């Protein structure tokens, strides 16, 4: 699954989902008519978090993790499961 598809599974605004058997609150904020976005996910009842910016340019997609390893962000995006409410 490519990163853009993983990211679009997360709805704009606030939602909740599961990652590594833990529940997360996720906020996705879109900018520039969807050409850039920010995702911040925080483990509910825990201390883990995920923070990233994502940019769609004419030539490529750019993932910019915020002060954390790229691998951690990619693992979250690929394995996060939204909770259908």
C-alpha positions in Angstrom: 0.0 0.0 0.0 1.4 3.4 -0.9 1.7 6.2 1.6 -0.9 8.4 -0.1 -3.5 5.7 0.1 -2.5 5.1 3.8 -2.9 8.7 4.6 -6.3 9.1 2.8 -7.7 6.3 5.0 -7.5 8.8 7.9 -10.4 11.2 7.7 -9.9 15.0 8.0 -10.6 16.3 11.5 -10.6 14.2 14.6 -11.0 10.4 14.6 -9.9 7.3 16.5 -8.2 4.1 15.6 -6.0 1.2 16.7 -2.3 0.7 16.2 -0.3 -2.1 17.9 -3.3 -3.0 20.0 -3.5 0.5 21.4 -6.1 3.2 20.8 -5.1 6.5 19.3 -6.8 9.9 18.8 -5.9 11.3 15.4 -6.2 14.8 14.0 -5.7 15.3 10.3 -5.6 18.9 9.1 -5.6 19.6 5.3 -4.1 22.7 3.7 -3.7 24.2 0.2 -6.8 22.4 -1.2 -5.4 19.0 0.0 -1.9 19.5 -1.4 -0.4 19.4 2.1 -1.6 18.0 5.4 -0.6 17.5 9.0 -1.3 14.4 11.1 -1.0 14.2 14.8 -1.9 11.0 16.6 -1.7 10.5 20.4 -2.1 7.2 22.2 -5.1 7.5 24.4 -4.2 6.6 28.0 -0.5 6.3 27.1 2.5 8.3 26.1 3.2 7.5 22.4 2.5 9.9 19.6 3.0 10.2 15.8 3.5 13.6 14.1 4.0 14.2 10.4 3.5 16.6 7.5 2.8 15.3 4.0 3.1 17.3 0.8 1.9 16.5 -2.7 4.0 18.2 -5.3 3.7 18.0 -9.1 6.7 15.6 -9.2 6.3 13.5 -6.0 4.8 13.0 -2.6 7.0 14.1 0.3 6.7 12.7 3.9 8.2 14.8 6.7 8.1 13.2 10.1 8.2 15.6 13.0 11.2 14.8 15.3 10.8 11.0 15.0 12.2 8.2 12.8 10.6 8.0 9.3 10.2 4.2 9.9 8.0 4.8 12.9 5.7 7.1 10.9 5.5 4.7 8.0 4.8 1.7 10.3 1.9 3.7 11.9 0.4 4.8 8.5 0.5 1.3 7.1 -0.8 -0.5 10.2 -3.2 2.0 11.7 -6.8 0.7 11.7 -9.6 3.3 11.8 -12.4 2.6 14.3 -15.7 2.7 12.4 -18.2 4.6 14.6 
